[in-house]
Amino acid sequence: MRYVTNLPYATKEEEHVTIPMSDGVRLSARIWRPTSSDTEPVPAVLEYIPYRKRDLTAVRDSIHHPYLAGHGYACVRVDLRGTGDSEGVLRDEYLEREQADAEEVLAWLAEQPWCDGGTGMMGISWGAFAALQVAARRPPSLKAIAIASFTDDRHADDMHYMGGALLSDNLAEAGTMFAYGTCPPDPAVVGERWREMWHERLEQTEPWVLPWLRHQRRDDYWRHASVCEDYSAVRCPVLASSGWADGYSNAVTRLLGHLDVPRKGLIGPWSHKFPHLGEPGPAIGYLQELVRWWDHWLKGVDNGVMDGPMLRTWMQDSVPPSTSYEERPGRWVGEPHWPSPHIRQVTHPLTRHTIGPPRDPDGTGPDGDGDGEAMTVRSPLSVGQFAGKWASYNAPPDLPYDQREEDGGSLVFDSEPLTEQLEILGSPTVELDLSVSEPVAMVAARLSDVSPDGAATRVSYGILNLTRRDSTESPEPLEPGRRYRATIPLNGVAQAFPPGHRVRLSLSTSYWPLAWPPPKPALLSVYERSSTLTLPVRPVDEPDEVPSSPFGEPEGTPPLETRQLTPPEERWEVKRDLVGYQAELDIVKDRGTVRFEDTGIEAGRRAHERYTAVADDFTSAAGESTWTMAFRRDDWDVRVVTRTRLSCDETDFFVDATLDAYEADRRVFSRTWNEKVPRDLL
């Protein structure tokens, strides 16, 4: 990244500004704005997240907010109610109160003498969720949003329930927010009230995994703040981005296809990162793109920002399997609209463990007729140990590894070696004619690029809880032995398969620990010929419609100064005990202790996730998320330790959680939860 200091506007920073809410709670904001805005008002751009502006996001914030401020904007970073230095308690994600607060913040910004009355919202992940959800509420000052790594569907396409199957990231993210939501504010900001505010959070917080588990079906809990329920509610322009290595790779194209406002889409090779910080690379000059976006929609500059293709995306070249990549080779391609007129849906029958030649558009063609024989699989729990995380954060290396061992417990279909390059762009789809041996069962479908030496790189995947094949709102148990049709959408992707490689589809009945296994192992029967794989094919000779390098070099302002006091630790280990038959995935993400030189705060974060199972006992699956958050400066020395464990039997989930808070070495708060939540065809 190129750090720049010579910006068009001189800026100033207000480190702590309080914004009053209608119920008396005050939110804490950090504001960067042009010095000239004292007399020449500018538009305001809000980022609204729960991740502690004073320390834990301070370095990241210092790269992009001063940069945008230096281009003529008041950039406002607000801690959500109950986080960082804001008052109150954060009880769950995306609640009505959170969105009402955001509307009040925007109204407050629009009234400030340094604001010209127009606002925008930006962010990644929670910040992008917030911007999209608030846009659907149409606050009068909000003129445009720019969002990265988000979803419009909180139930079906978030870290909770993929295809109606429970994701382990549901536990992992709950553990993250259990820790973040119970950290104290900084006494240097809020004064002597810090301890009172802290204990209010400690006393009124419960593990977030509990409400998430109590809503296993798509219901009003998930419909709230899911913009897909009414796309027409969004009336402002939207710049939407994500990465193919991210768990949120699908929502960009859905917004492009369903919104009827000015919109642009951008999907790179990245994990869960802003595009200017993108890993795997190449990262891009995303902040320059934001400046153009805001200049047009907040300042009325006619700069051609809406020219060119609606979607720009990175067509990924073939790579060997790896859990981490510094760069993904490929090229930028553009599509004028979405759905794209260039993409053809090409359907292949699944026959005798092969992906057959494509069918004609009318469904006829090779192996297109007849009632084929059944092919069966009952996967061991070990299938899924090399799946990586649902959403890659690229630290520690968390992408899927070589799929050959996973394929050993799967039903595998291979194409013939390709005679020419094949490129796909969009969401592949698997349609199965199937039967199962149990009333609750799941299917995981994986699409891989198989090189001539046999190495298999996962390209995309999808999961379906078969009890929810027709409805995630009203699931029904399966009748063992009965034939059903089920459609499994895979995550969207842009991928090139070179000549000589094969396309592989792998089906398994477990995918642990990425997804929670069903109560019992099930035998899956898939009937050939009437089961298909459909690929969204982009013709290789289609013009790319974008320059080979359509983006500038990543830029930002110099990050604030920090010092690493203790080293970080990263661990991702798969362990197998061949005496007791226990398998374990052990993940450590420890940032070490970092000193922020501007405030003197020394902050440490350590997350430890552990997922275990014994042999093929599907009720032995258990996950555990432990977090330690520590903050220290002079005689202020505090620490929060949270632990959440999720286990099961055939009928229930069990949540065992603890929350401990310390001042120095003295424990000042402790609470334990032991809850049972019934399994609902899950």
DAJOJO-V986148 format. One record per pair of residues at least 4 apart in sequence whose C-alpha atoms are under 7 Angstrom apart, sorted by the first residue. I is the first residue (numbers start at 1). J is the second residue. If there is no record, write none. Layout:
# DAJOJO-V986148
i-><I | I>
j-><J | J>
This chain:
# DAJOJO-V986148
i-><1 | 1 | 2 | 2 | 2 | 3 | 3 | 3 | 3 | 4 | 4 | 4 | 4 | 5 | 7 | 7 | 8 | 8 | 9 | 9 | 9 | 9 | 10 | 10 | 10 | 11 | 11 | 11 | 11 | 11 | 11 | 12 | 12 | 12 | 12 | 13 | 13 | 13 | 14 | 14 | 14 | 15 | 15 | 16 | 16 | 16 | 17 | 17 | 17 | 18 | 18 | 18 | 18 | 19 | 19 | 19 | 19 | 20 | 20 | 20 | 20 | 21 | 21 | 21 | 21 | 25 | 25 | 26 | 26 | 27 | 27 | 27 | 27 | 27 | 28 | 28 | 28 | 28 | 29 | 29 | 29 | 29 | 30 | 30 | 30 | 31 | 31 | 31 | 31 | 32 | 32 | 32 | 32 | 32 | 32 | 33 | 33 | 33 | 33 | 33 | 34 | 34 | 34 | 34 | 34 | 36 | 37 | 37 | 37 | 38 | 40 | 41 | 41 | 41 | 41 | 42 | 42 | 42 | 42 | 42 | 42 | 43 | 43 | 43 | 43 | 43 | 43 | 43 | 43 | 44 | 44 | 44 | 44 | 44 | 44 | 44 | 44 | 45 | 45 | 45 | 45 | 45 | 45 | 45 | 45 | 46 | 46 | 46 | 46 | 46 | 46 | 47 | 47 | 47 | 47 | 47 | 47 | 47 | 48 | 48 | 48 | 48 | 48 | 48 | 49 | 49 | 49 | 49 | 49 | 50 | 50 | 50 | 51 | 51 | 51 | 51 | 52 | 52 | 52 | 52 | 52 | 53 | 53 | 53 | 53 | 54 | 57 | 58 | 59 | 59 | 59 | 61 | 62 | 62 | 62 | 62 | 63 | 63 | 63 | 63 | 63 | 64 | 64 | 64 | 65 | 65 | 66 | 66 | 67 | 67 | 67 | 68 | 68 | 68 | 68 | 69 | 69 | 69 | 79 | 79 | 79 | 79 | 80 | 81 | 81 | 81 | 81 | 81 | 82 | 82 | 82 | 82 | 82 | 82 | 82 | 83 | 83 | 84 | 84 | 85 | 85 | 85 | 87 | 89 | 90 | 91 | 92 | 94 | 94 | 94 | 95 | 96 | 97 | 98 | 99 | 99 | 100 | 101 | 102 | 103 | 103 | 104 | 105 | 106 | 106 | 106 | 107 | 108 | 109 | 110 | 110 | 110 | 110 | 110 | 110 | 111 | 111 | 117 | 118 | 118 | 118 | 118 | 119 | 119 | 119 | 120 | 120 | 120 | 120 | 121 | 121 | 121 | 121 | 122 | 122 | 122 | 122 | 122 | 122 | 123 | 123 | 123 | 123 | 123 | 124 | 124 | 124 | 124 | 124 | 125 | 125 | 125 | 125 | 126 | 127 | 128 | 128 | 128 | 128 | 128 | 129 | 129 | 129 | 130 | 131 | 131 | 132 | 133 | 133 | 133 | 134 | 135 | 135 | 136 | 136 | 136 | 143 | 143 | 143 | 144 | 144 | 144 | 144 | 145 | 145 | 145 | 146 | 146 | 146 | 147 | 147 | 147 | 148 | 148 | 148 | 148 | 149 | 149 | 149 | 149 | 150 | 150 | 151 | 151 | 151 | 151 | 152 | 152 | 152 | 152 | 153 | 153 | 153 | 153 | 153 | 154 | 154 | 154 | 155 | 155 | 155 | 155 | 156 | 156 | 156 | 156 | 157 | 159 | 159 | 159 | 160 | 160 | 160 | 160 | 161 | 161 | 161 | 162 | 162 | 162 | 163 | 163 | 163 | 164 | 164 | 164 | 164 | 165 | 165 | 165 | 165 | 165 | 165 | 166 | 166 | 167 | 167 | 167 | 168 | 168 | 168 | 168 | 168 | 169 | 169 | 170 | 170 | 171 | 171 | 172 | 172 | 173 | 174 | 174 | 174 | 174 | 175 | 175 | 175 | 175 | 176 | 177 | 178 | 178 | 178 | 178 | 179 | 179 | 179 | 179 | 179 | 182 | 182 | 183 | 183 | 184 | 184 | 185 | 185 | 185 | 186 | 186 | 187 | 187 | 187 | 190 | 193 | 194 | 195 | 196 | 197 | 198 | 199 | 200 | 201 | 208 | 209 | 210 | 211 | 213 | 214 | 216 | 217 | 217 | 218 | 218 | 218 | 219 | 219 | 220 | 222 | 223 | 227 | 231 | 231 | 232 | 235 | 236 | 237 | 237 | 237 | 238 | 238 | 238 | 239 | 239 | 239 | 240 | 240 | 240 | 240 | 241 | 241 | 241 | 241 | 242 | 242 | 242 | 242 | 242 | 242 | 243 | 243 | 243 | 243 | 243 | 243 | 244 | 244 | 244 | 244 | 244 | 244 | 244 | 245 | 245 | 245 | 245 | 246 | 246 | 246 | 246 | 246 | 247 | 247 | 247 | 249 | 249 | 250 | 250 | 250 | 251 | 252 | 252 | 253 | 253 | 254 | 255 | 256 | 256 | 256 | 257 | 257 | 264 | 264 | 265 | 265 | 265 | 266 | 266 | 266 | 267 | 267 | 267 | 268 | 268 | 269 | 269 | 269 | 269 | 270 | 270 | 270 | 270 | 271 | 271 | 271 | 271 | 271 | 271 | 272 | 272 | 272 | 273 | 273 | 273 | 274 | 275 | 275 | 275 | 276 | 276 | 276 | 276 | 276 | 276 | 277 | 278 | 278 | 279 | 279 | 279 | 280 | 280 | 280 | 280 | 281 | 281 | 281 | 282 | 283 | 284 | 284 | 284 | 284 | 285 | 285 | 285 | 285 | 285 | 285 | 286 | 286 | 287 | 287 | 288 | 289 | 290 | 291 | 292 | 292 | 293 | 293 | 294 | 294 | 295 | 295 | 295 | 296 | 296 | 296 | 296 | 296 | 309 | 309 | 309 | 309 | 310 | 310 | 310 | 311 | 311 | 311 | 311 | 312 | 312 | 312 | 312 | 313 | 313 | 313 | 314 | 314 | 314 | 314 | 314 | 315 | 315 | 315 | 315 | 315 | 315 | 315 | 316 | 316 | 316 | 316 | 316 | 316 | 316 | 317 | 317 | 317 | 317 | 318 | 318 | 318 | 320 | 320 | 321 | 321 | 321 | 321 | 322 | 322 | 322 | 323 | 323 | 323 | 323 | 323 | 324 | 324 | 324 | 324 | 331 | 332 | 332 | 333 | 333 | 333 | 334 | 334 | 334 | 335 | 336 | 342 | 343 | 343 | 343 | 344 | 344 | 344 | 345 | 345 | 345 | 345 | 346 | 346 | 346 | 346 | 346 | 347 | 347 | 347 | 347 | 347 | 347 | 348 | 348 | 348 | 348 | 348 | 348 | 348 | 348 | 349 | 349 | 349 | 349 | 349 | 349 | 349 | 349 | 349 | 350 | 350 | 350 | 350 | 350 | 350 | 350 | 350 | 351 | 351 | 351 | 351 | 352 | 353 | 353 | 353 | 354 | 354 | 354 | 355 | 355 | 355 | 356 | 357 | 359 | 359 | 359 | 359 | 359 | 360 | 360 | 363 | 364 | 367 | 368 | 369 | 370 | 371 | 372 | 372 | 372 | 373 | 373 | 374 | 374 | 374 | 374 | 375 | 375 | 375 | 376 | 376 | 376 | 376 | 377 | 377 | 377 | 377 | 377 | 378 | 378 | 378 | 378 | 378 | 379 | 379 | 379 | 379 | 379 | 379 | 380 | 380 | 380 | 381 | 381 | 381 | 382 | 383 | 383 | 383 | 383 | 383 | 384 | 384 | 384 | 384 | 384 | 385 | 385 | 386 | 386 | 387 | 387 | 387 | 388 | 388 | 388 | 389 | 389 | 389 | 390 | 392 | 392 | 394 | 396 | 396 | 396 | 396 | 400 | 402 | 402 | 402 | 403 | 403 | 403 | 403 | 404 | 404 | 404 | 406 | 407 | 407 | 409 | 410 | 410 | 410 | 411 | 411 | 411 | 412 | 412 | 412 | 412 | 413 | 413 | 413 | 414 | 414 | 414 | 414 | 415 | 415 | 415 | 416 | 417 | 417 | 417 | 418 | 418 | 418 | 418 | 419 | 419 | 420 | 420 | 421 | 421 | 421 | 421 | 422 | 422 | 422 | 422 | 423 | 423 | 423 | 423 | 423 | 423 | 423 | 424 | 424 | 424 | 424 | 424 | 424 | 424 | 425 | 425 | 425 | 425 | 425 | 425 | 426 | 426 | 426 | 426 | 427 | 427 | 427 | 427 | 427 | 427 | 428 | 428 | 428 | 428 | 428 | 428 | 429 | 429 | 429 | 429 | 429 | 429 | 429 | 430 | 430 | 430 | 430 | 430 | 430 | 431 | 431 | 431 | 431 | 431 | 431 | 432 | 432 | 432 | 432 | 432 | 432 | 433 | 433 | 433 | 433 | 433 | 433 | 433 | 433 | 434 | 434 | 434 | 434 | 434 | 434 | 435 | 435 | 435 | 435 | 435 | 435 | 435 | 435 | 436 | 436 | 436 | 436 | 436 | 436 | 437 | 437 | 437 | 437 | 437 | 438 | 438 | 438 | 439 | 439 | 439 | 439 | 440 | 440 | 440 | 440 | 440 | 440 | 441 | 441 | 441 | 441 | 442 | 442 | 442 | 442 | 442 | 442 | 443 | 443 | 443 | 443 | 443 | 443 | 443 | 444 | 444 | 444 | 444 | 444 | 444 | 444 | 444 | 445 | 445 | 445 | 445 | 445 | 445 | 445 | 446 | 446 | 446 | 446 | 446 | 446 | 446 | 447 | 447 | 447 | 447 | 447 | 447 | 447 | 448 | 448 | 448 | 448 | 448 | 448 | 448 | 449 | 449 | 449 | 449 | 449 | 449 | 449 | 449 | 449 | 450 | 450 | 450 | 450 | 450 | 450 | 450 | 450 | 451 | 451 | 451 | 451 | 452 | 452 | 460 | 460 | 460 | 461 | 461 | 462 | 462 | 462 | 462 | 463 | 464 | 465 | 467 | 467 | 467 | 467 | 467 | 468 | 468 | 468 | 469 | 471 | 477 | 497 | 509 | 510 | 511 | 512 | 512 | 513 | 517 | 518 | 518 | 519 | 519 | 519 | 520 | 521 | 527 | 546 | 561 | 561 | 562 | 562 | 562 | 562 | 563 | 563 | 563 | 564 | 564 | 564 | 565 | 565 | 565 | 566 | 566 | 567 | 568 | 568 | 568 | 569 | 569 | 569 | 569 | 570 | 570 | 570 | 571 | 571 | 571 | 572 | 572 | 572 | 573 | 573 | 573 | 574 | 574 | 574 | 575 | 575 | 575 | 576 | 576 | 576 | 576 | 577 | 577 | 577 | 581 | 581 | 582 | 582 | 582 | 582 | 583 | 583 | 583 | 584 | 584 | 584 | 584 | 585 | 585 | 585 | 586 | 586 | 586 | 587 | 587 | 587 | 588 | 588 | 588 | 589 | 589 | 589 | 590 | 590 | 590 | 591 | 591 | 591 | 592 | 592 | 593 | 593 | 593 | 594 | 594 | 594 | 595 | 595 | 595 | 595 | 596 | 596 | 596 | 600 | 601 | 601 | 601 | 602 | 602 | 602 | 603 | 603 | 603 | 604 | 604 | 604 | 605 | 605 | 605 | 606 | 606 | 606 | 607 | 607 | 607 | 608 | 608 | 608 | 609 | 609 | 609 | 610 | 610 | 610 | 611 | 611 | 611 | 612 | 612 | 612 | 613 | 613 | 613 | 614 | 619 | 619 | 619 | 621 | 621 | 622 | 622 | 623 | 623 | 623 | 624 | 624 | 624 | 625 | 625 | 625 | 626 | 626 | 626 | 627 | 627 | 627 | 628 | 628 | 628 | 629 | 629 | 629 | 630 | 630 | 630 | 631 | 631 | 631 | 632 | 632 | 632 | 633 | 637 | 637 | 638 | 638 | 638 | 639 | 639 | 639 | 640 | 640 | 640 | 641 | 641 | 641 | 642 | 642 | 642 | 643 | 643 | 643 | 644 | 644 | 644 | 645 | 645 | 645 | 646 | 646 | 646 | 646 | 647 | 647 | 647 | 648 | 648 | 648 | 649 | 651 | 651 | 652 | 652 | 652 | 652 | 653 | 653 | 653 | 653 | 654 | 654 | 654 | 655 | 655 | 655 | 656 | 656 | 656 | 657 | 657 | 657 | 658 | 658 | 658 | 659 | 659 | 659 | 660 | 660 | 660 | 660 | 661 | 661 | 661 | 661 | 662 | 662 | 662 | 663 | 663>
j-><554 | 555 | 554 | 555 | 556 | 555 | 556 | 557 | 558 | 555 | 556 | 557 | 558 | 557 | 70 | 71 | 70 | 71 | 34 | 70 | 71 | 72 | 34 | 35 | 70 | 32 | 33 | 34 | 35 | 69 | 70 | 32 | 33 | 34 | 35 | 31 | 32 | 33 | 30 | 31 | 32 | 30 | 31 | 28 | 29 | 30 | 28 | 29 | 30 | 26 | 27 | 28 | 29 | 26 | 27 | 28 | 105 | 24 | 25 | 26 | 27 | 25 | 26 | 101 | 104 | 87 | 88 | 86 | 87 | 79 | 80 | 81 | 86 | 87 | 78 | 79 | 85 | 86 | 76 | 77 | 78 | 79 | 76 | 77 | 78 | 74 | 75 | 76 | 77 | 65 | 66 | 69 | 74 | 75 | 76 | 37 | 69 | 73 | 74 | 75 | 69 | 70 | 72 | 73 | 74 | 40 | 41 | 42 | 114 | 114 | 114 | 113 | 114 | 115 | 116 | 72 | 73 | 74 | 114 | 115 | 116 | 73 | 74 | 115 | 116 | 117 | 118 | 119 | 298 | 73 | 74 | 75 | 109 | 115 | 118 | 119 | 120 | 73 | 74 | 75 | 76 | 119 | 120 | 121 | 122 | 75 | 76 | 77 | 120 | 121 | 122 | 76 | 77 | 78 | 121 | 122 | 123 | 127 | 77 | 78 | 79 | 80 | 127 | 130 | 78 | 79 | 80 | 126 | 127 | 79 | 80 | 83 | 56 | 57 | 84 | 180 | 56 | 57 | 79 | 83 | 84 | 57 | 58 | 79 | 84 | 58 | 61 | 62 | 63 | 559 | 560 | 65 | 66 | 557 | 559 | 560 | 67 | 556 | 557 | 558 | 559 | 68 | 556 | 557 | 69 | 75 | 70 | 557 | 71 | 556 | 557 | 72 | 73 | 75 | 291 | 73 | 74 | 75 | 83 | 84 | 85 | 86 | 86 | 86 | 87 | 88 | 89 | 90 | 86 | 87 | 88 | 89 | 90 | 181 | 201 | 90 | 181 | 184 | 185 | 185 | 186 | 190 | 197 | 201 | 181 | 205 | 208 | 98 | 99 | 225 | 99 | 100 | 101 | 102 | 103 | 134 | 104 | 105 | 106 | 107 | 139 | 108 | 109 | 110 | 119 | 141 | 111 | 112 | 115 | 115 | 116 | 117 | 118 | 119 | 141 | 115 | 117 | 141 | 141 | 142 | 143 | 298 | 141 | 142 | 143 | 142 | 143 | 144 | 145 | 131 | 144 | 145 | 146 | 127 | 128 | 131 | 145 | 146 | 147 | 127 | 128 | 146 | 147 | 148 | 128 | 147 | 148 | 149 | 274 | 129 | 148 | 149 | 150 | 130 | 131 | 132 | 147 | 148 | 149 | 150 | 133 | 150 | 151 | 134 | 135 | 145 | 136 | 137 | 225 | 227 | 138 | 234 | 236 | 227 | 233 | 234 | 236 | 297 | 298 | 236 | 237 | 238 | 297 | 237 | 238 | 239 | 238 | 239 | 240 | 239 | 240 | 241 | 240 | 241 | 242 | 274 | 241 | 242 | 248 | 272 | 248 | 251 | 157 | 158 | 248 | 251 | 226 | 227 | 228 | 251 | 157 | 158 | 226 | 227 | 228 | 158 | 222 | 226 | 160 | 161 | 218 | 222 | 161 | 162 | 163 | 164 | 162 | 167 | 169 | 170 | 166 | 167 | 169 | 170 | 165 | 166 | 167 | 166 | 167 | 463 | 463 | 464 | 465 | 464 | 465 | 468 | 472 | 463 | 464 | 465 | 515 | 516 | 682 | 515 | 516 | 514 | 515 | 516 | 172 | 513 | 514 | 515 | 516 | 173 | 390 | 174 | 209 | 175 | 209 | 176 | 625 | 177 | 178 | 207 | 208 | 209 | 179 | 625 | 626 | 644 | 180 | 181 | 182 | 207 | 208 | 642 | 183 | 627 | 629 | 640 | 642 | 201 | 202 | 198 | 640 | 194 | 198 | 190 | 194 | 198 | 190 | 194 | 191 | 192 | 194 | 194 | 197 | 198 | 199 | 200 | 201 | 202 | 203 | 204 | 205 | 212 | 213 | 214 | 215 | 677 | 677 | 680 | 472 | 473 | 222 | 472 | 473 | 223 | 473 | 224 | 226 | 229 | 231 | 258 | 259 | 259 | 261 | 261 | 261 | 262 | 263 | 262 | 263 | 264 | 263 | 264 | 265 | 252 | 264 | 265 | 266 | 252 | 265 | 266 | 267 | 248 | 249 | 252 | 266 | 267 | 268 | 249 | 267 | 268 | 269 | 270 | 271 | 249 | 267 | 268 | 269 | 270 | 271 | 493 | 269 | 270 | 271 | 392 | 270 | 271 | 272 | 391 | 392 | 390 | 391 | 392 | 491 | 492 | 254 | 491 | 492 | 255 | 256 | 265 | 257 | 338 | 258 | 259 | 263 | 265 | 338 | 338 | 339 | 310 | 311 | 310 | 311 | 312 | 311 | 312 | 313 | 312 | 313 | 314 | 313 | 314 | 280 | 281 | 314 | 328 | 278 | 279 | 280 | 281 | 278 | 279 | 280 | 392 | 393 | 394 | 391 | 392 | 393 | 277 | 278 | 279 | 278 | 283 | 284 | 286 | 283 | 284 | 285 | 286 | 287 | 554 | 283 | 282 | 283 | 283 | 326 | 394 | 325 | 326 | 327 | 328 | 326 | 327 | 328 | 327 | 554 | 551 | 552 | 553 | 554 | 289 | 551 | 552 | 553 | 554 | 555 | 290 | 554 | 291 | 555 | 292 | 293 | 294 | 295 | 296 | 305 | 297 | 305 | 298 | 299 | 299 | 300 | 301 | 300 | 301 | 302 | 303 | 305 | 334 | 335 | 336 | 337 | 335 | 336 | 337 | 334 | 335 | 336 | 337 | 332 | 333 | 334 | 335 | 332 | 333 | 334 | 330 | 331 | 332 | 333 | 494 | 330 | 331 | 332 | 333 | 494 | 495 | 496 | 328 | 329 | 330 | 331 | 494 | 495 | 496 | 329 | 330 | 495 | 496 | 496 | 497 | 498 | 455 | 457 | 401 | 402 | 456 | 457 | 399 | 400 | 401 | 397 | 398 | 399 | 400 | 401 | 394 | 397 | 398 | 399 | 548 | 546 | 548 | 544 | 545 | 546 | 544 | 545 | 546 | 340 | 340 | 538 | 536 | 537 | 538 | 536 | 537 | 538 | 534 | 535 | 536 | 537 | 358 | 534 | 535 | 536 | 537 | 358 | 359 | 532 | 533 | 534 | 535 | 355 | 356 | 357 | 358 | 359 | 532 | 533 | 534 | 355 | 356 | 367 | 368 | 529 | 530 | 531 | 532 | 533 | 354 | 355 | 356 | 413 | 528 | 529 | 531 | 532 | 355 | 356 | 528 | 529 | 528 | 412 | 413 | 414 | 413 | 414 | 415 | 413 | 414 | 415 | 415 | 366 | 363 | 364 | 365 | 366 | 368 | 364 | 365 | 368 | 368 | 529 | 529 | 529 | 529 | 530 | 527 | 528 | 529 | 527 | 528 | 525 | 526 | 527 | 528 | 525 | 526 | 527 | 523 | 524 | 525 | 526 | 410 | 411 | 523 | 524 | 525 | 509 | 521 | 522 | 523 | 524 | 383 | 409 | 410 | 508 | 509 | 510 | 409 | 510 | 616 | 510 | 512 | 616 | 512 | 406 | 409 | 510 | 511 | 512 | 406 | 511 | 512 | 513 | 514 | 512 | 513 | 400 | 401 | 400 | 401 | 514 | 398 | 399 | 400 | 398 | 399 | 514 | 514 | 398 | 399 | 398 | 570 | 571 | 572 | 589 | 458 | 455 | 456 | 457 | 407 | 456 | 457 | 458 | 408 | 455 | 456 | 410 | 412 | 506 | 508 | 506 | 507 | 508 | 506 | 507 | 508 | 504 | 505 | 506 | 507 | 504 | 505 | 506 | 502 | 503 | 504 | 505 | 502 | 503 | 504 | 502 | 500 | 501 | 502 | 499 | 500 | 501 | 502 | 499 | 500 | 498 | 499 | 496 | 497 | 498 | 499 | 496 | 497 | 498 | 540 | 495 | 496 | 497 | 537 | 538 | 539 | 540 | 494 | 495 | 496 | 535 | 536 | 537 | 538 | 493 | 494 | 495 | 536 | 537 | 538 | 492 | 493 | 494 | 536 | 489 | 490 | 491 | 492 | 493 | 536 | 489 | 490 | 492 | 534 | 535 | 536 | 487 | 488 | 489 | 490 | 533 | 534 | 535 | 487 | 488 | 489 | 532 | 533 | 534 | 486 | 487 | 488 | 531 | 532 | 533 | 485 | 486 | 487 | 526 | 531 | 532 | 483 | 484 | 485 | 486 | 526 | 527 | 530 | 531 | 483 | 484 | 485 | 525 | 526 | 527 | 480 | 481 | 482 | 483 | 484 | 524 | 525 | 526 | 480 | 481 | 522 | 523 | 524 | 525 | 480 | 481 | 522 | 523 | 524 | 478 | 480 | 522 | 477 | 478 | 479 | 480 | 467 | 477 | 478 | 518 | 681 | 682 | 465 | 466 | 518 | 522 | 464 | 465 | 466 | 509 | 510 | 518 | 463 | 464 | 465 | 507 | 508 | 509 | 510 | 462 | 463 | 464 | 507 | 508 | 509 | 510 | 511 | 461 | 462 | 463 | 505 | 506 | 507 | 508 | 458 | 460 | 461 | 462 | 505 | 506 | 507 | 458 | 459 | 460 | 461 | 504 | 505 | 506 | 456 | 457 | 458 | 459 | 503 | 504 | 505 | 456 | 457 | 458 | 459 | 497 | 501 | 502 | 503 | 504 | 454 | 455 | 456 | 457 | 501 | 502 | 503 | 504 | 455 | 456 | 501 | 502 | 500 | 501 | 490 | 491 | 493 | 490 | 491 | 488 | 489 | 490 | 491 | 488 | 488 | 469 | 475 | 476 | 477 | 478 | 681 | 472 | 475 | 476 | 486 | 475 | 681 | 501 | 522 | 517 | 515 | 516 | 517 | 611 | 618 | 618 | 682 | 618 | 619 | 650 | 618 | 618 | 531 | 550 | 596 | 597 | 594 | 595 | 596 | 597 | 594 | 595 | 596 | 593 | 594 | 595 | 593 | 594 | 595 | 592 | 593 | 592 | 590 | 591 | 592 | 588 | 589 | 590 | 591 | 588 | 589 | 590 | 587 | 588 | 589 | 586 | 587 | 588 | 585 | 586 | 587 | 584 | 585 | 586 | 583 | 584 | 585 | 581 | 582 | 583 | 584 | 581 | 582 | 583 | 614 | 615 | 612 | 613 | 614 | 615 | 612 | 613 | 614 | 610 | 611 | 612 | 613 | 610 | 611 | 612 | 609 | 610 | 611 | 608 | 609 | 610 | 607 | 608 | 609 | 606 | 607 | 608 | 605 | 606 | 607 | 604 | 605 | 606 | 604 | 605 | 602 | 603 | 604 | 602 | 603 | 604 | 600 | 601 | 602 | 603 | 600 | 601 | 602 | 633 | 631 | 632 | 633 | 631 | 632 | 633 | 630 | 631 | 632 | 629 | 630 | 631 | 628 | 629 | 630 | 627 | 628 | 629 | 626 | 627 | 628 | 625 | 626 | 627 | 624 | 625 | 626 | 623 | 624 | 625 | 622 | 623 | 624 | 621 | 622 | 623 | 620 | 621 | 622 | 620 | 648 | 649 | 650 | 647 | 648 | 646 | 647 | 645 | 646 | 647 | 644 | 645 | 646 | 643 | 644 | 645 | 642 | 643 | 644 | 641 | 642 | 643 | 640 | 641 | 642 | 639 | 640 | 641 | 638 | 639 | 640 | 637 | 638 | 639 | 636 | 637 | 638 | 637 | 663 | 664 | 662 | 663 | 664 | 661 | 662 | 663 | 660 | 661 | 662 | 659 | 660 | 661 | 658 | 659 | 660 | 657 | 658 | 659 | 656 | 657 | 658 | 655 | 656 | 657 | 653 | 654 | 655 | 656 | 653 | 654 | 655 | 652 | 653 | 654 | 653 | 678 | 679 | 676 | 677 | 678 | 679 | 676 | 677 | 678 | 679 | 675 | 676 | 677 | 674 | 675 | 676 | 673 | 674 | 675 | 672 | 673 | 674 | 671 | 672 | 673 | 670 | 671 | 672 | 667 | 669 | 670 | 671 | 667 | 668 | 669 | 670 | 666 | 667 | 668 | 667 | 668>
